[in-house]
Amino acid sequence: MKQASNHLRTSRLDNGLEIITERNPSQRSASVIWLVPGGSACDPLDRGDGWGTLLSEYLMRGSGEHDSRGFSDAMDRLGMRRSVSADTYHQHISATLAGSDLRSGLDRLVDLVRHPRFPEEALAPVKSLCLQELSGLEDDPASFAAVRLDEIRYPSPFHRHGLGIQQHIEETTPDDLRGHWEEVARPSGSILAIAGDVDHDRVVEQLSQKLADWTGTGPTPSFVGEPVGGTLRIERDTSQVHLGIGLEGPIAADPDHLAFRTAVGVLGGGSSSRLFLDVRERRGLAYSVSARYSEGFALGSCTISAGTTPERVAETLERIDAVLEEFDDGPPTDEEVRRIAVGLRSGGLMQQEHGPSRARQLALDVFRRGTARSTEAILSEFDAIDADDVRRVASERMGPAWRSAAIRCLLGPASAIAGSD
């Protein structure tokens, strides 16, 4: 066991499960997040696209000695707020409850992970919910354009949006999901983080006993081949055109990630950003325009999104390109960097003070960076953002080569998006 700070502690069980706790003496609640291998990138490509999302619903339908209703009642008796959701790599099993009930709550979560019932009668409503979410994409053009952009910007198996393929969902059986969960849900590769009213040693002792018979290593998918790339045009009879531009970004473990995030903030982070002021405020070309950076374990990205009218598509794209090119001759100023750094620090501080967000941060830190950071360490990183370093990263990593590799998705009327690059 190694100790990172007075209240932040980490342990690895003999079976490989990572446990991170951060005790906050001022809190009486405990927030838990358990990352268990089994996210969308683990779904079988040929027949199981959507299994991760199905599992996130199905796991809550009873476990151990409890059927679906009994399991829900047992959670409610503990006053536990809980959820399960799938990301690219993991099932995120989250819970918040009184610290005095943490031991009983962990027993319930262990049952959920190790002994899910997967009742046959519950699969039909689970499928219905997932199919409704999948069909809902068609009613949200901006989100639909975003997931279609991801399909061409990321290599397999990370190009999938996680909601699945209708045929795959409809043909899935309880045995499919049961077998898949038994295969992927393993202790080595799992990360459990708890923030708030928690006793680290008691948690380690409890889980060492409860999970002594749990063995194996879960999958950590890696990308295969190259992304499709290019420009995707999606014809829709809409009154707006939705634009998405995908660019590369550093991964979470890259030492340039924070300077890159700051540079992206200067570019398109809020109403004082360069894209917003130029494209929306000065020229009135788009009703929305922004840039965001997403750090990941194996892939990082920058996404520029805009919504405009069919008549202004070409000019909007031209101005976005022009603002990007201005980074060559007009890199981020000291004042721009200071503004973004202050925003990052204040947002980070609020996140660290929220139990569920803090637990999630701890778990993702261990997964993406190999170690959990204290709140003080995170805030110190924000305080140390240096304008010269941000300018260096903008010059080295956001120059002509970066821009020329951009991948685009345009959704709107055929006449508006034809030939727009």
C-alpha positions, 0 to 999 in steps of 0.5 A: 500500500502507498499513501499519497496524502494524509487522507488519500490512500491506495491498495491493490488486492491480491486479485488485482483490484485497485482500491482508492479512498479519500477520507474527508472528515467534514463529510458524512456521506460516502461516494463510490464509483467502481470501474469494471471492464465491459464498456462499449469497446469490449462489445463484439463487433460482429454481433454484440454492438450495444451489449455494454449499454444493455448491461448497464440496464440489466445489471440493476435487475436483481442480484444475489438473493434479491430479484429486481424489486428486492434489490431495489428495495434493499438499496432504498433501505440504505438511502443509496443513490445509484446508477450504472452506465457504460463508457468506452472501457468500463461499466461505471457503477456509482453509489452515494450513501451515508458513510455509516451504511458503507459496509452494507452498501458495498455488500450490495455492490459486490452482489451486483458485480459478482452475482447478477441475476440477468432474469429472462423476463427483464430483458425485453424492457431493457431492450426497449429502453435501449432501442428508444435511446438509439432511435432518439438520436434521429430526433437530435440532429446535433447529437447525431452529427456528433456520433457520426463524426466519431464513427469516421474519426476514431479507429475500431473499436472506438468508433462506436457510440455505444448505443448499439445496432438495432439488429444486434440489440434485438437478437441478444439473449440473456445467455449472451449477456451473462457469458459476456459479463463473466468474460469481461468483468474481472478484478485485474483492470477494475478500479474502485474509488470512494470519497467522503466518510470512509475508512480505508483499512475496513474497506480493504479488509471487507473486499479482500474477504468478499472477493477472495474467489474473484480472479482474472484480468479484464480486457483493455481494448486497443485500436485496430487499423486506421480511422475512415477519415475524410468528410461525411455529409449527411443529408437532412431536410433541416432548417439548420446545418450542424458542423463537426470538425474532429482534430487530434489531441494528447492523451491524459498521460501526455505532459502537454495535456493541460497546456493543450486544454488551455489552448483549446479554451482560448480557441473555443471555450466560452463567450470570450473565446476566439471562435465565439467572438469572430464567428458568432458575435462579429459576423453572426454566422452561427448561432452556436460555435465552440471547441472542446478537448477530450482526454482519454486513455489511448486517444485524445481529441479536439472537437469544434462544433457549430450550428448555422443556416444553409446559406452560411455554411461555406462562410462559417467553415472559412471563418473557423479555418481562419481562426485556427490559422491565426494561432500561427501568427497570433498565439494565445496571449497572457490575458487569454491564458490567465482567463482560461486558467482561472476558469479551469481552476474554479471548475476543478475546485467545485468538482473536487468538492462534490463527492461523486465527482471526486470519486470519479476523478480518483478512479479515472486518474488511476486508469488514465494516469496510473496514479490518483492525484490529491485535490491539492495536486490538481489545483497546483497544476492549474496554478502552474499553467504557463502562458509560454508553455501554452504558446509552445504547445499551440505552435507545436501541436496545433499548426498546419499539419494538425489542421490539415488532418481535420475530419469533418461531418456536415448534416443538413440539406443536400444543396447546403452541404454539397462540396463543403470541405 
